[in-house]
């Protein structure tokens, strides 16, 4: 009896830690990019070279000249006349978004 209670007491904090970490993952925000190129293309390779970034997968899509799309309409607003994308790495905005996926507008 004591052993089963001890296991429950040990397991509960582990469950709480695992649950709190799962909720911190967020989907990348939508962005508007002037062009969407493979990293292996001339334009994609030049943009990555300019910011000194090397990607492992040359087929990854790179968004060029990007800006965030906001719901409120600040910045580029809620519209995109070019490529609406979601990029895994937007730390190099506004120049480059890395590992982008085109999303429905």
N, C-alpha and C positions, 0 to 999 in steps of 0.2 A: 504494500500500500504506500509506504513512504517513498519507495523507488519510483513509482508511477507519478507521484506528485512532484518529485524532484525533476523528472524528465520534462514535465509540463512547464515548470518554472524556468528551466533552462531554454526550452524551445520558444517560449513567448517573446523574449527580447530579440531572438534571431528572426522571427517572423515579422516583428515590428520594423526592424532594420531593412529587411528585404522589401517590405511593402512601401516604406518611405522612399526608397531609391527608385522604385518603379514609377512613381508619380512625377519624378523630376525630368523624365525624358519628354521632350517636346518636338513636334514636327517643325521642320524649318519653315520660316515665313515665306509667303509668296513675294516674288520680286519681278521687276520688269527689266529685261535686258535688251539692248539694241541688237545683239546677235547671239546665237547659240552655236558653238563650234566644237568639234572633237578636239581633244588636247593634242592630237597628232597633226591637225591641220596647221597650215602656215600661220594663220591668225591666232589660233589657240596656243601654239608653241611660242609665238612671239610674246603674247600677253603673259604667259607663265614665266618665260625667261625674264621679262621686265620686272617681275616681282620676286625673282629668284626662288620659284617653286618648282619642284620636280614631282610629278605624279607617277605612281606605279603603273596605273592602267592608262595606256594611251588612248583608249576608246572612251574615257570619261568625258562627259560634256562640260564645256566651260562657257559660262555666260559672260559676255563682254559689255562693258559700260552699263552696269546695273544700278537700279535704285529700288528701295523697298516700296511695296504697295501697302498703303494703310487703309483701314476701314473708314477712318474719320475723313480722309481726304487731304491730309497734310502731306507735303512732299510731292510725290508723283500722283497722289490721289488714289482713287479706287479703280482706275482704268489703266490699261496697258495697250498701246497700239503696236507694240513690237512682240517680244516673246515673254509670256508669263511663265515663270519658272519657280521651282523650289530648289535651292542649292544647299547641300550638306555643309559646305564651308563658305560663308559669306564674310569672313574676316578681312578680305582684301577689297571689299566694296569701296568705292563705286567702280573700281577698275575691272575686277574679275570675281566671278562666283565660280566655285569649283564643285564638281560632282552634281551638276544640275539635272533636273528632270522637268520636262515641259508639263505644265498643268493646264487643264481646261479653263478658259477665261470665263 
